[in-house]
Amino acid sequence: MKLFQTVLMIAGAGGILAGPLESAEIVATPGWRFEEVRRIEAPEARQGVVASATHVFAIDNHALGQYRKDTGERTATWQCPEGEPLIHLNAGIVYQDRLYCAHSNYPGVPNLSSVEIWDARTLRHVESHSFGRADGSLTWIDRRNDRWIACFVHYGNRAAEPNRGPEWTRVVEYDDQWRETGGWAFPDPLIKQLGTRGYSCSGGAVGPGGLLYVTGHDDAALYVLEFPAAGPTFNWIATIPVPIEGQAFGWDPAEPEVVYLVNRRSRSIVIGRVIKPAR
């Protein structure tokens, strides 16, 4: 996979990703595009972002920031010293007034993972579900058809486990008691794209039309996948350039086509709309 230095021009207000970015080559799919609406400055905007009906939550390795969606005002924070007890928070989802975040010991080997849970109104940590030593490192979770789905990735860099690489990345389905009920694999071409520089799938969320959107570690793109009608492998149907450097994201629960992304360089939450082709 070719590496290159590029500056992407994205449609919409404030749509320039300034400065060179070393990443995998992004080939946009005709008819799909991202239109930026505005940004919220957030020092915690490093690993991911998730939205509730009234707030957005910026996620850092071991810190959280709660911001009003309408004004961008920060209304609550949470943090802990690294490793006491959390090391590497990733993506999140707000479900039934709780903020669920994927957590791992990245770049530690062997891979250890958990789901950490906060009261979404107060940012008080209330619960934890540990996977312990799992097959892969947990990067994101979401809800689909009244089940949990969770992505466990493998790396090709310093966090790689023996005899494992990004091609071992998987998405697992669980019931509400975290019992495994199914799972899927990414298509090989997408794994090669995500695996540039030894990383994998850093963000994922089910979006409009029941499609799964995913991001890499530093790719300036959203990748669009269909759940397969048969077989175990997602169908990669589109690539959308976006003004970010990978990491986790979240959809707006009230406006289905509005998505929240993080720009690590500017430490900001990027808010915009995904425009799909007319059918």
N, C-alpha and C positions, 0 to 999 in steps of 0.2 A: 504494500500500500504506500503510495507516494506521500511524502510530507512536503509542505510548501508554506511560503509566507504569503498571506493574503489579507486584503481589507474587503469586508463584505458590505454591500449596500443593501439595506433592508427597507422595504416600502413602509411609509408611515412616519409620524412625527418622531424626531430624534432617532432616526433609523440608521445611524452609522456606527458600526463597531470600530472604534478608533484604534489605530496602531496595529502592528503585525501580530498575527497569531499563528503559531505552529500547530497544525491539526491535520486530521484526515481531510482529503478533498471532499467538498460538499457539492453535490450535483442536485440542484433543485428540480422538483417534479412540477411540470407545467400545470397551472391552474390552482396550485396550493401556495398560500403565502401567509406571512405574519405581518400585522399592522400594529405598530406600537402606539399606545395611548398615553401613558405617562410613567413616571418612575417615583419610587419612594426611597429616600436614603435610609439605609439600615446597616449599621456596622456588623450585625450578625449574619448578613446575607453572603454566606460563603459556601454552605453545603446544600441548601435547599430552601423552599418556601412552600407554604400551604395556606389556604384561605378557608375561613368560616363565613357565616352570613354577614358578620359585621367587622371582622378583623383579618389581618394577614399575619403569619408567624414566620419570621426569618430564623433560619437554623444554621448554627455554627457547630464546630466539632463538639463542644461541651457547653454551649450557651444558646439561649432562645430570646427572641424579642417579639413582643406582641404590638401590632400597630393598627390604628383605625384605618379602615379601607377608605373612608371619605376624606379624611384630613391628612393622613400619614403620621399622625401623632403617636409616639411610642407610649403605651399605657401600662406595660408590665415587662419584666425581664426575669430570667432564671439563668443561673450558671453554677458550675462547680469547677474546682481545680482539675486539671487533666488527670484522668485515671482515678478520681476520687468522687464517685465510682465510675464515671463515664469517660470514654476515650474518643469515640468517633461517631457522632450522630449523623444521620443521612436524611432521607426523605421523610415526610410526615403526611398524616391525614387527620382531619377533624371528623370524629364520628361520635354521635350521641353526647355532645358537649365535652368530649375528651380529645386531647391531642395525642395521637400515637406516632412515635418516631422509630424508624429503624436505627439500630445501634450495632456497632461491631468493634472489634479490637484492632482494626486496620492501623498499621500494616503488620500486625502481629501474626505469627504462625505458631501453632495451628489456628485456623479461623474460629472465632467465638462470636456469637451473635445473641441479641435480645431485642425485644420490643419494649420501649420505655413509654410510660403513659403519664400525662399531666391533665389536670383540670384546665380546660381551654379558657375558662373565664378568669382564673386567678394565676395560672402557671404554677400551681402547686403540684409537685411530683406525687402521684398517688398509687402507682402500681408498676410492676415489671413482669414481663414474661420472658424467661430465658430459654433459648434453644441450646445453650451450652455449645459443645463441639458439634457443629453442623457441617453438611456438605456444601461448603462455600461461605461467603461473607455477605450478610444481609445488607442490601443497599436501599430497597424501597418496599413499601406495602401499600395496598389499596383494597377497596371493596368491590366485588362484582357478583351479581346474582346471589346476594345474601351470604357470600363467602369471602374470606380473606384471600388475597393473592399476594405473594411475596417473592422477591427476586434475590437469589443467592448467587453471587458472582465468584468467578475465579480469575486470578490475575496472571500476567506474564512478567511481572516486575519483582521488586523486593518482597512483595506480599504473596508470591506464588507458593502453593503447596506442592510437594513432590508429585511428579507425574500428572499435574493438572495445569491447565491454561485457560484462557478466556472461553474456549470452545466448550468447557464444562459448565458454563453459566446456565442457570435454569430458573424458571418461574414455577412456583409451587402453589397449589390451592389448598386452603384449610377451612374446616368448619369453625364455629365460634369457640370450640374447646381446643383449637390449634391441633386438630387431628388431620393428617394429610388425606386429601380426597382426590387429587389430580395434579396435573402439571403440564408444562409446555417447554419447548426449546426454541431458541432463536435460529433463523436461517443462517447458513454458513457465510454468505456475503455480508450480512449485517454484523456478525461476530467479528469478521475481519475488519470491518469499518470501525466498530466500537473498540476493538482490541489494539488499534494503533497505539504505540508507546506502552503496551502492556496493561492497559486498563480494560474496563468492561462497561456494563450498563449501570449508570449512576442514578438515573431517575426513571420513573414510570408511573403512569396514571391513565385510567380509563376515561376517555373523553367523549365528545359528541358522537352519536351513532354507535356507541359501544366499541369504538376502535381503541386500541391500546397505543398510546404515544410514549416513546422512550427517548432518553438522552444518554450520551456518553459522558466520559469524565471531562473532556475539554473540547468536544465538537460544537461548532456553532450551528446546531441543527436540532430539530425535532424529527424523529423517525416515526412513521405511522404504520401500525401493524393491524392485521385482521386476525381474530381468533379463528383457528382452522375449523372447517365443517367436518373434516375427517383427518386423522393423523395427529402427530404430536408437535408439529412445527408451525409457528406463526407465519403468516404471509406478509412480506414487506411490500407495502403498496405506495408509499410516498416519503419524500424527504423535504422538509421545510427549513430554509435558512432562518436563523434567529440571532439577535444581537447579544449572545451570551457565550460562555465557555463551558458548555455542558452543565453538569450537576442537576439536582432534583428540582421539581416544579410541581404546581398544583392548579387544578381547574377551579373556577368560581362556582360555588354551589347554586347561586341565583341566576347567573348568566352563563349558560353552558359553553359558549364559544370564547369566553374570556379566560385567559391563562396567565398565571403568575410565574415568572422566571427570576433567576438571580444572575447578576453580573458581578463576578468576584472582584474584578479590577476596580470598579467604581463603588463596590459595597452598596449595591442598590437592588431593589426589587423592580423588575421590568414587567409592566402590565400591558397586555395587548390582546388582539383577537386573531384567531386562526380562521382564515378564509378558505373554504373548500371549493372545488370545482362545481359549477352548476351542472345539475343532472337533467 
